[in-house]
Amino acid sequence: MGAVNNWRQAIAPNLSPATVRQRESYLRVHILPRFARSAPHELDIPQMQQFATELRKRVTRKTTVNIVSAVFTILDYAEKCGMKIAKVGLADLELGPNIPAAVAFFTRRQASQIIEAAEEPYKTLFALAWSTGLRAGELLALTLDDLDFTRKIVRVNKSIDDTTREVRQPKTPRSIALLPMPSALEAKLRDYIQKHWKPNPRQILFPNQEGTRPRLRDSVVNTGLKPVLKRLGIPAERIGLHAFRHGLATELVEASVPFTVLQNQLRHADVRTTLRTYSHAIPQSQRDVMEQLGGLPIGTGIGTVLKFSSK
């Protein structure tokens, strides 16, 4: 793998910049740590199967497919360069069933406790996360200019790359939006800016201590969030800023808001993503109806409506 230095030539011509960035992330995080010292012809079926099996312990099946496919893209390029490679494809691998990962989320009560217990700037950052449902990269990319107190909106038009910390376009074009700024959030933001925010050249809303770059997601989670969760007795395993986003979405589902409101607030490019991700949340109205129906005696009520036919 180390011999394929200019691997971007293999994928850049036919893929979008966002996909190229994603595959570069796969290369840094998953592929090079595993295969940096391997020759292309050594990546045979047993090697790739072991790699895929290890990945499935950490990521979803879909992500595993994407990472393994990135390896195959590099190998195809290596073959075009005249290198010897092992013949292996997705059909040769067993990737296991596509079991959706559990969605971690904070309840409204937990979010309130966390925000109350946190210190600045985390208090305001967590309040913003809960009130808007912004992704971590979008939260950390916010600048003062993104807050419009006159129209009470939050502009979402950029995100921070976790690895490079560079400002880039959001996840999808659908992610670019103007989101409402609730009155409670407005008051908290104004208080934060007046009392705690320090001006910096880039007007970053949540800068690092030097005021030169946005804070790191891992730093926010490990320094600002998890100590608070520990004090409150809230489980912290596999919990990050996404738990605020998922918590808000769950709250909206429980409140039986129109689906268009949920989709617009979360800004998913594909409606199926919204349905799949938050199918665990059962609206309270549905619970109430089923509770009432469940209280009817067997053989009466809905039982008399059911018709059965025999052959």
Secondary structure, DSSP 8 states (H G I E B T S, - for coil): -TT-TTTHHHHTTTS-HHHHHHHHHHIIIIIHHHHTT--GGG--HHHHHHHHHHHHTTS-HHHHHHHHHHHHHHHHHHHHTT-------GGG---------------HHHHHHHHHH--TTHHHHHHHHHHH---HHHHHH-BGGGEETTTTEEEE--EE-TTT--EE--SSGGG-EEEE--HHHHHHHHHHHHHT----TT-BSSB-TTSSSB--HHHIIIIIIHHHHHHHT---TT--THHHHHHHHHHHHHTT--HHHHHHHHT-SSHHHHHHHTTT---HHHHHHHHHHHTS-TTSGGGGT------
